[in-house]
């Protein structure tokens, strides 16, 4: 493999460590400052909505502009946002409204990053290497999330939130430097229609694409329910599990721990899920893990279940990314990844706010278990229906067995 993918992945690894630090710091700070699970979930919902607002525009930008330059601009702007939050925290004047506004801006900026990143990968490696590179990228992001969440809990418990937020600002500068060191071959220019015309063109492509139609329902349900469950994790850590900020950090870290092992296997073998039944089976496994997490009363059991869910998510995501990178024309990839991301996030603000509200009248564990049951039902339901476009897409992309044998 060429050096450029390794440099890109290294920058992502450091950046995601910073994201893990900030994620733990922000939710824990809101919960401890307000004492309200519903308000904590509401803040998360607002941030998810901000990312959702920016996502459709991000896809057009990723297809319209130089993708490397777009990612570098996003890294620079994100460093400024998180640096400002850290400075306010150190000064002792960090009102919740300022935190939410700055983080919402950062979410809208960050929405442009990952469509550009995923659409740029086919320009860095040959098609046959995409599953391996996606696995390596997933490994780096998962390992970074693992380290960031675990260390973030310790830092917040010992020093407060400012150090974690400042470190996140620095991590974006490392990602910026990594991008400055690599060269992504020039991309073919897309049609010179206007911004709105390109957005509508992308929507029409996604609406007609059989694979996208087959993925829409599962992606919508899974992300809504899993995010609804995960936004509540600080509450059991602070309450029934008596684990504190450090235990919450470990819970958050267990999900990427599972993805680390699964992604390492994908990167080593170059293989992930190869059939529709495999994808939907992984979804069911994720739901089962969250169900057990909600019903359990042991921190150790919770750590194991989060790791299982993370492993299932890593394998499924690597397969879907490789399918789209191999089967979608280059000029549409930014918009396709962005619109799929928008689909994934469409119900997340409502699910997070709803989970927080339910947790005030029902047990937190019960809400988490119910979310897991919904994911389990989604996997079993779509798996039972036998959505053939997914198997056909695997075969067409050369990533799975022939469609006729599926």
Secondary structure by P-SEA (a helix, b strand, c coil): ccaaaaaaaaaaaaaaaaaaaaaaaaaaaaaaacccaaaaaaaaaaaaaaaaaaaaaaaaaaacccaaaaaaaaaaaaaaaaaaaaaaaaaccccaaaaaaaaaaaaaaacccaaaaaaaccccccccaaaaaaaaaaaaaaaaaaaaaaaaaaaaaccccaaaaaaaaaaaaaaaaaaaacccccccccccccaaaaaaaaaaaaaacaaaaaaaaaaaaaaaaaaaaaaaaaaaaaccccccaaaaaaaaaaaaaaaaaaaaaaaacccccccaaaaaaaaaaaaaaaaaaaacccaaaaaaaaaaaaaaaaaaaaaaaaaaaacccccaaaaaaaaaaaaaacaaaaaaaaaaaaaacccaaaaaaaaaaaaaaaaaaaaaaccaaaaaaaaaaccccccccc
